[in-house]
Amino acid sequence: FLYFIGKEGKAPSMRNYRNFNKVSKNPRRKFERERLDRELKLCGQYGLRCKREIWRVNLTLSKMRRIARELLTLSETHPRRQLEGSALLRRCHDLGILEDEKDKLDYVLSL
């Protein structure tokens, strides 16, 4: 135990604050001309700092679409579809992605 004690006379802190969730996904083809032009236009239009911000938004949208696809396979009266579907729609409305009058999971697929 004594070899763990540092210069300050106390044991080192063993905290690990690492986040293991993937935040952004890199494109498959790095130098695709159309995609590069489209991303550069989006960066200039919305004042984004880097391409990673675009990739981060694309990943969250793809996760939302995947959840909506999975929920649409369940019946409309299924409790999981009602609970998670309303949570997903509320999240989309809070982020400003969907308008308030679009209250169906089908609209999430069109994002």
Chimera marker file (.cmm) of the C-alpha trace (Angstrom):
<marker_set name="trace">
<marker id="1" x="0.000" y="0.000" z="0.000" r="1" g="1" b="0" radius="0.5"/>
<marker id="2" x="2.856" y="2.379" z="0.678" r="1" g="1" b="0" radius="0.5"/>
<marker id="3" x="4.001" y="2.492" z="-2.939" r="1" g="1" b="0" radius="0.5"/>
<marker id="4" x="0.634" y="4.026" z="-3.960" r="1" g="1" b="0" radius="0.5"/>
<marker id="5" x="1.154" y="7.084" z="-1.785" r="1" g="1" b="0" radius="0.5"/>
<marker id="6" x="2.344" y="10.034" z="-3.811" r="1" g="1" b="0" radius="0.5"/>
<marker id="7" x="4.520" y="13.014" z="-2.916" r="1" g="1" b="0" radius="0.5"/>
<marker id="8" x="1.661" y="14.747" z="-1.116" r="1" g="1" b="0" radius="0.5"/>
<marker id="9" x="1.361" y="11.873" z="1.350" r="1" g="1" b="0" radius="0.5"/>
<marker id="10" x="-2.095" y="10.741" z="0.228" r="1" g="1" b="0" radius="0.5"/>
<marker id="11" x="-3.388" y="8.052" z="-2.090" r="1" g="1" b="0" radius="0.5"/>
<marker id="12" x="-4.070" y="9.161" z="-5.690" r="1" g="1" b="0" radius="0.5"/>
<marker id="13" x="-7.625" y="9.835" z="-6.760" r="1" g="1" b="0" radius="0.5"/>
<marker id="14" x="-9.107" y="7.011" z="-8.830" r="1" g="1" b="0" radius="0.5"/>
<marker id="15" x="-12.002" y="8.864" z="-10.416" r="1" g="1" b="0" radius="0.5"/>
<marker id="16" x="-12.788" y="8.271" z="-14.059" r="1" g="1" b="0" radius="0.5"/>
<marker id="17" x="-14.967" y="10.938" z="-15.660" r="1" g="1" b="0" radius="0.5"/>
<marker id="18" x="-14.791" y="9.537" z="-19.158" r="1" g="1" b="0" radius="0.5"/>
<marker id="19" x="-18.002" y="9.466" z="-21.188" r="1" g="1" b="0" radius="0.5"/>
<marker id="20" x="-18.416" y="6.319" z="-23.260" r="1" g="1" b="0" radius="0.5"/>
<marker id="21" x="-21.242" y="7.490" z="-25.520" r="1" g="1" b="0" radius="0.5"/>
<marker id="22" x="-20.476" y="8.270" z="-29.137" r="1" g="1" b="0" radius="0.5"/>
<marker id="23" x="-21.221" y="11.922" z="-29.882" r="1" g="1" b="0" radius="0.5"/>
<marker id="24" x="-20.440" y="12.206" z="-33.579" r="1" g="1" b="0" radius="0.5"/>
<marker id="25" x="-19.875" y="9.863" z="-36.489" r="1" g="1" b="0" radius="0.5"/>
<marker id="26" x="-17.298" y="10.535" z="-39.177" r="1" g="1" b="0" radius="0.5"/>
<marker id="27" x="-18.360" y="10.168" z="-42.798" r="1" g="1" b="0" radius="0.5"/>
<marker id="28" x="-17.422" y="6.998" z="-44.648" r="1" g="1" b="0" radius="0.5"/>
<marker id="29" x="-15.738" y="8.800" z="-47.516" r="1" g="1" b="0" radius="0.5"/>
<marker id="30" x="-13.492" y="11.608" z="-46.344" r="1" g="1" b="0" radius="0.5"/>
<marker id="31" x="-13.064" y="13.452" z="-49.632" r="1" g="1" b="0" radius="0.5"/>
<marker id="32" x="-16.433" y="13.225" z="-51.351" r="1" g="1" b="0" radius="0.5"/>
<marker id="33" x="-16.811" y="16.506" z="-53.208" r="1" g="1" b="0" radius="0.5"/>
<marker id="34" x="-20.607" y="16.945" z="-52.984" r="1" g="1" b="0" radius="0.5"/>
<marker id="35" x="-20.660" y="16.221" z="-49.247" r="1" g="1" b="0" radius="0.5"/>
<marker id="36" x="-17.745" y="18.574" z="-48.576" r="1" g="1" b="0" radius="0.5"/>
<marker id="37" x="-19.451" y="21.395" z="-50.491" r="1" g="1" b="0" radius="0.5"/>
<marker id="38" x="-22.767" y="20.770" z="-48.710" r="1" g="1" b="0" radius="0.5"/>
<marker id="39" x="-21.085" y="20.777" z="-45.273" r="1" g="1" b="0" radius="0.5"/>
<marker id="40" x="-19.130" y="23.934" z="-46.042" r="1" g="1" b="0" radius="0.5"/>
<marker id="41" x="-22.351" y="25.670" z="-47.099" r="1" g="1" b="0" radius="0.5"/>
<marker id="42" x="-24.069" y="24.573" z="-43.861" r="1" g="1" b="0" radius="0.5"/>
<marker id="43" x="-21.124" y="25.801" z="-41.774" r="1" g="1" b="0" radius="0.5"/>
<marker id="44" x="-21.308" y="29.219" z="-43.387" r="1" g="1" b="0" radius="0.5"/>
<marker id="45" x="-25.101" y="29.421" z="-43.248" r="1" g="1" b="0" radius="0.5"/>
<marker id="46" x="-25.480" y="28.566" z="-39.559" r="1" g="1" b="0" radius="0.5"/>
<marker id="47" x="-22.133" y="29.848" z="-38.287" r="1" g="1" b="0" radius="0.5"/>
<marker id="48" x="-20.865" y="26.464" z="-37.153" r="1" g="1" b="0" radius="0.5"/>
<marker id="49" x="-17.342" y="26.151" z="-35.814" r="1" g="1" b="0" radius="0.5"/>
<marker id="50" x="-16.351" y="22.871" z="-37.440" r="1" g="1" b="0" radius="0.5"/>
<marker id="51" x="-17.662" y="19.923" z="-39.432" r="1" g="1" b="0" radius="0.5"/>
<marker id="52" x="-17.927" y="17.830" z="-36.273" r="1" g="1" b="0" radius="0.5"/>
<marker id="53" x="-20.923" y="19.935" z="-35.207" r="1" g="1" b="0" radius="0.5"/>
<marker id="54" x="-22.727" y="18.897" z="-38.410" r="1" g="1" b="0" radius="0.5"/>
<marker id="55" x="-21.806" y="15.257" z="-37.842" r="1" g="1" b="0" radius="0.5"/>
<marker id="56" x="-23.071" y="15.471" z="-34.247" r="1" g="1" b="0" radius="0.5"/>
<marker id="57" x="-26.492" y="16.744" z="-35.342" r="1" g="1" b="0" radius="0.5"/>
<marker id="58" x="-26.679" y="14.105" z="-38.076" r="1" g="1" b="0" radius="0.5"/>
<marker id="59" x="-25.995" y="11.374" z="-35.510" r="1" g="1" b="0" radius="0.5"/>
<marker id="60" x="-28.722" y="12.587" z="-33.133" r="1" g="1" b="0" radius="0.5"/>
<marker id="61" x="-31.204" y="12.808" z="-36.014" r="1" g="1" b="0" radius="0.5"/>
<marker id="62" x="-30.348" y="9.289" z="-37.162" r="1" g="1" b="0" radius="0.5"/>
<marker id="63" x="-30.817" y="7.978" z="-33.614" r="1" g="1" b="0" radius="0.5"/>
<marker id="64" x="-34.234" y="9.663" z="-33.417" r="1" g="1" b="0" radius="0.5"/>
<marker id="65" x="-35.266" y="8.202" z="-36.771" r="1" g="1" b="0" radius="0.5"/>
<marker id="66" x="-34.118" y="4.737" z="-35.682" r="1" g="1" b="0" radius="0.5"/>
<marker id="67" x="-36.193" y="4.926" z="-32.490" r="1" g="1" b="0" radius="0.5"/>
<marker id="68" x="-39.223" y="6.145" z="-34.451" r="1" g="1" b="0" radius="0.5"/>
<marker id="69" x="-38.866" y="3.264" z="-36.944" r="1" g="1" b="0" radius="0.5"/>
<marker id="70" x="-38.701" y="0.789" z="-34.093" r="1" g="1" b="0" radius="0.5"/>
<marker id="71" x="-41.741" y="2.293" z="-32.347" r="1" g="1" b="0" radius="0.5"/>
<marker id="72" x="-43.807" y="2.335" z="-35.533" r="1" g="1" b="0" radius="0.5"/>
<marker id="73" x="-43.533" y="-1.468" z="-35.737" r="1" g="1" b="0" radius="0.5"/>
<marker id="74" x="-45.499" y="-1.735" z="-32.464" r="1" g="1" b="0" radius="0.5"/>
<marker id="75" x="-49.280" y="-1.363" z="-32.328" r="1" g="1" b="0" radius="0.5"/>
<marker id="76" x="-50.714" y="2.073" z="-31.541" r="1" g="1" b="0" radius="0.5"/>
<marker id="77" x="-52.129" y="0.926" z="-28.206" r="1" g="1" b="0" radius="0.5"/>
<marker id="78" x="-48.844" y="-0.592" z="-27.028" r="1" g="1" b="0" radius="0.5"/>
<marker id="79" x="-47.775" y="1.168" z="-23.795" r="1" g="1" b="0" radius="0.5"/>
<marker id="80" x="-44.113" y="1.374" z="-24.857" r="1" g="1" b="0" radius="0.5"/>
<marker id="81" x="-45.023" y="3.084" z="-28.108" r="1" g="1" b="0" radius="0.5"/>
<marker id="82" x="-47.231" y="5.587" z="-26.323" r="1" g="1" b="0" radius="0.5"/>
<marker id="83" x="-44.697" y="6.403" z="-23.616" r="1" g="1" b="0" radius="0.5"/>
<marker id="84" x="-41.507" y="6.505" z="-25.673" r="1" g="1" b="0" radius="0.5"/>
<marker id="85" x="-43.282" y="8.034" z="-28.672" r="1" g="1" b="0" radius="0.5"/>
<marker id="86" x="-44.580" y="10.966" z="-26.654" r="1" g="1" b="0" radius="0.5"/>
<marker id="87" x="-41.122" y="11.430" z="-25.098" r="1" g="1" b="0" radius="0.5"/>
<marker id="88" x="-39.492" y="11.428" z="-28.543" r="1" g="1" b="0" radius="0.5"/>
<marker id="89" x="-41.991" y="13.912" z="-29.945" r="1" g="1" b="0" radius="0.5"/>
<marker id="90" x="-41.593" y="16.169" z="-26.909" r="1" g="1" b="0" radius="0.5"/>
<marker id="91" x="-37.798" y="16.086" z="-27.347" r="1" g="1" b="0" radius="0.5"/>
<marker id="92" x="-38.167" y="17.027" z="-31.028" r="1" g="1" b="0" radius="0.5"/>
<marker id="93" x="-40.505" y="19.898" z="-30.153" r="1" g="1" b="0" radius="0.5"/>
<marker id="94" x="-38.186" y="21.160" z="-27.401" r="1" g="1" b="0" radius="0.5"/>
<marker id="95" x="-35.195" y="21.122" z="-29.741" r="1" g="1" b="0" radius="0.5"/>
<marker id="96" x="-37.212" y="22.983" z="-32.379" r="1" g="1" b="0" radius="0.5"/>
<marker id="97" x="-36.852" y="20.256" z="-34.987" r="1" g="1" b="0" radius="0.5"/>
<marker id="98" x="-40.583" y="19.624" z="-35.402" r="1" g="1" b="0" radius="0.5"/>
<marker id="99" x="-43.460" y="22.092" z="-35.422" r="1" g="1" b="0" radius="0.5"/>
<marker id="100" x="-46.139" y="21.799" z="-32.741" r="1" g="1" b="0" radius="0.5"/>
<marker id="101" x="-48.870" y="20.731" z="-35.164" r="1" g="1" b="0" radius="0.5"/>
<marker id="102" x="-46.837" y="17.733" z="-36.337" r="1" g="1" b="0" radius="0.5"/>
<marker id="103" x="-47.594" y="15.294" z="-33.518" r="1" g="1" b="0" radius="0.5"/>
<marker id="104" x="-46.980" y="11.913" z="-35.159" r="1" g="1" b="0" radius="0.5"/>
<marker id="105" x="-44.045" y="9.559" z="-35.320" r="1" g="1" b="0" radius="0.5"/>
<marker id="106" x="-44.279" y="9.564" z="-39.125" r="1" g="1" b="0" radius="0.5"/>
<marker id="107" x="-42.998" y="13.143" z="-39.152" r="1" g="1" b="0" radius="0.5"/>
<marker id="108" x="-39.892" y="12.119" z="-37.208" r="1" g="1" b="0" radius="0.5"/>
<marker id="109" x="-38.969" y="9.762" z="-40.052" r="1" g="1" b="0" radius="0.5"/>
<marker id="110" x="-38.901" y="12.672" z="-42.488" r="1" g="1" b="0" radius="0.5"/>
<marker id="111" x="-36.181" y="14.522" z="-40.547" r="1" g="1" b="0" radius="0.5"/>
<link id1="1" id2="2" r="1" g="1" b="0" radius="0.2"/>
<link id1="2" id2="3" r="1" g="1" b="0" radius="0.2"/>
<link id1="3" id2="4" r="1" g="1" b="0" radius="0.2"/>
<link id1="4" id2="5" r="1" g="1" b="0" radius="0.2"/>
<link id1="5" id2="6" r="1" g="1" b="0" radius="0.2"/>
<link id1="6" id2="7" r="1" g="1" b="0" radius="0.2"/>
<link id1="7" id2="8" r="1" g="1" b="0" radius="0.2"/>
<link id1="8" id2="9" r="1" g="1" b="0" radius="0.2"/>
<link id1="9" id2="10" r="1" g="1" b="0" radius="0.2"/>
<link id1="10" id2="11" r="1" g="1" b="0" radius="0.2"/>
<link id1="11" id2="12" r="1" g="1" b="0" radius="0.2"/>
<link id1="12" id2="13" r="1" g="1" b="0" radius="0.2"/>
<link id1="13" id2="14" r="1" g="1" b="0" radius="0.2"/>
<link id1="14" id2="15" r="1" g="1" b="0" radius="0.2"/>
<link id1="15" id2="16" r="1" g="1" b="0" radius="0.2"/>
<link id1="16" id2="17" r="1" g="1" b="0" radius="0.2"/>
<link id1="17" id2="18" r="1" g="1" b="0" radius="0.2"/>
<link id1="18" id2="19" r="1" g="1" b="0" radius="0.2"/>
<link id1="19" id2="20" r="1" g="1" b="0" radius="0.2"/>
<link id1="20" id2="21" r="1" g="1" b="0" radius="0.2"/>
<link id1="21" id2="22" r="1" g="1" b="0" radius="0.2"/>
<link id1="22" id2="23" r="1" g="1" b="0" radius="0.2"/>
<link id1="23" id2="24" r="1" g="1" b="0" radius="0.2"/>
<link id1="24" id2="25" r="1" g="1" b="0" radius="0.2"/>
<link id1="25" id2="26" r="1" g="1" b="0" radius="0.2"/>
<link id1="26" id2="27" r="1" g="1" b="0" radius="0.2"/>
<link id1="27" id2="28" r="1" g="1" b="0" radius="0.2"/>
<link id1="28" id2="29" r="1" g="1" b="0" radius="0.2"/>
<link id1="29" id2="30" r="1" g="1" b="0" radius="0.2"/>
<link id1="30" id2="31" r="1" g="1" b="0" radius="0.2"/>
<link id1="31" id2="32" r="1" g="1" b="0" radius="0.2"/>
<link id1="32" id2="33" r="1" g="1" b="0" radius="0.2"/>
<link id1="33" id2="34" r="1" g="1" b="0" radius="0.2"/>
<link id1="34" id2="35" r="1" g="1" b="0" radius="0.2"/>
<link id1="35" id2="36" r="1" g="1" b="0" radius="0.2"/>
<link id1="36" id2="37" r="1" g="1" b="0" radius="0.2"/>
<link id1="37" id2="38" r="1" g="1" b="0" radius="0.2"/>
<link id1="38" id2="39" r="1" g="1" b="0" radius="0.2"/>
<link id1="39" id2="40" r="1" g="1" b="0" radius="0.2"/>
<link id1="40" id2="41" r="1" g="1" b="0" radius="0.2"/>
<link id1="41" id2="42" r="1" g="1" b="0" radius="0.2"/>
<link id1="42" id2="43" r="1" g="1" b="0" radius="0.2"/>
<link id1="43" id2="44" r="1" g="1" b="0" radius="0.2"/>
<link id1="44" id2="45" r="1" g="1" b="0" radius="0.2"/>
<link id1="45" id2="46" r="1" g="1" b="0" radius="0.2"/>
<link id1="46" id2="47" r="1" g="1" b="0" radius="0.2"/>
<link id1="47" id2="48" r="1" g="1" b="0" radius="0.2"/>
<link id1="48" id2="49" r="1" g="1" b="0" radius="0.2"/>
<link id1="49" id2="50" r="1" g="1" b="0" radius="0.2"/>
<link id1="50" id2="51" r="1" g="1" b="0" radius="0.2"/>
<link id1="51" id2="52" r="1" g="1" b="0" radius="0.2"/>
<link id1="52" id2="53" r="1" g="1" b="0" radius="0.2"/>
<link id1="53" id2="54" r="1" g="1" b="0" radius="0.2"/>
<link id1="54" id2="55" r="1" g="1" b="0" radius="0.2"/>
<link id1="55" id2="56" r="1" g="1" b="0" radius="0.2"/>
<link id1="56" id2="57" r="1" g="1" b="0" radius="0.2"/>
<link id1="57" id2="58" r="1" g="1" b="0" radius="0.2"/>
<link id1="58" id2="59" r="1" g="1" b="0" radius="0.2"/>
<link id1="59" id2="60" r="1" g="1" b="0" radius="0.2"/>
<link id1="60" id2="61" r="1" g="1" b="0" radius="0.2"/>
<link id1="61" id2="62" r="1" g="1" b="0" radius="0.2"/>
<link id1="62" id2="63" r="1" g="1" b="0" radius="0.2"/>
<link id1="63" id2="64" r="1" g="1" b="0" radius="0.2"/>
<link id1="64" id2="65" r="1" g="1" b="0" radius="0.2"/>
<link id1="65" id2="66" r="1" g="1" b="0" radius="0.2"/>
<link id1="66" id2="67" r="1" g="1" b="0" radius="0.2"/>
<link id1="67" id2="68" r="1" g="1" b="0" radius="0.2"/>
<link id1="68" id2="69" r="1" g="1" b="0" radius="0.2"/>
<link id1="69" id2="70" r="1" g="1" b="0" radius="0.2"/>
<link id1="70" id2="71" r="1" g="1" b="0" radius="0.2"/>
<link id1="71" id2="72" r="1" g="1" b="0" radius="0.2"/>
<link id1="72" id2="73" r="1" g="1" b="0" radius="0.2"/>
<link id1="73" id2="74" r="1" g="1" b="0" radius="0.2"/>
<link id1="74" id2="75" r="1" g="1" b="0" radius="0.2"/>
<link id1="75" id2="76" r="1" g="1" b="0" radius="0.2"/>
<link id1="76" id2="77" r="1" g="1" b="0" radius="0.2"/>
<link id1="77" id2="78" r="1" g="1" b="0" radius="0.2"/>
<link id1="78" id2="79" r="1" g="1" b="0" radius="0.2"/>
<link id1="79" id2="80" r="1" g="1" b="0" radius="0.2"/>
<link id1="80" id2="81" r="1" g="1" b="0" radius="0.2"/>
<link id1="81" id2="82" r="1" g="1" b="0" radius="0.2"/>
<link id1="82" id2="83" r="1" g="1" b="0" radius="0.2"/>
<link id1="83" id2="84" r="1" g="1" b="0" radius="0.2"/>
<link id1="84" id2="85" r="1" g="1" b="0" radius="0.2"/>
<link id1="85" id2="86" r="1" g="1" b="0" radius="0.2"/>
<link id1="86" id2="87" r="1" g="1" b="0" radius="0.2"/>
<link id1="87" id2="88" r="1" g="1" b="0" radius="0.2"/>
<link id1="88" id2="89" r="1" g="1" b="0" radius="0.2"/>
<link id1="89" id2="90" r="1" g="1" b="0" radius="0.2"/>
<link id1="90" id2="91" r="1" g="1" b="0" radius="0.2"/>
<link id1="91" id2="92" r="1" g="1" b="0" radius="0.2"/>
<link id1="92" id2="93" r="1" g="1" b="0" radius="0.2"/>
<link id1="93" id2="94" r="1" g="1" b="0" radius="0.2"/>
<link id1="94" id2="95" r="1" g="1" b="0" radius="0.2"/>
<link id1="95" id2="96" r="1" g="1" b="0" radius="0.2"/>
<link id1="96" id2="97" r="1" g="1" b="0" radius="0.2"/>
<link id1="97" id2="98" r="1" g="1" b="0" radius="0.2"/>
<link id1="98" id2="99" r="1" g="1" b="0" radius="0.2"/>
<link id1="99" id2="100" r="1" g="1" b="0" radius="0.2"/>
<link id1="100" id2="101" r="1" g="1" b="0" radius="0.2"/>
<link id1="101" id2="102" r="1" g="1" b="0" radius="0.2"/>
<link id1="102" id2="103" r="1" g="1" b="0" radius="0.2"/>
<link id1="103" id2="104" r="1" g="1" b="0" radius="0.2"/>
<link id1="104" id2="105" r="1" g="1" b="0" radius="0.2"/>
<link id1="105" id2="106" r="1" g="1" b="0" radius="0.2"/>
<link id1="106" id2="107" r="1" g="1" b="0" radius="0.2"/>
<link id1="107" id2="108" r="1" g="1" b="0" radius="0.2"/>
<link id1="108" id2="109" r="1" g="1" b="0" radius="0.2"/>
<link id1="109" id2="110" r="1" g="1" b="0" radius="0.2"/>
<link id1="110" id2="111" r="1" g="1" b="0" radius="0.2"/>
</marker_set>
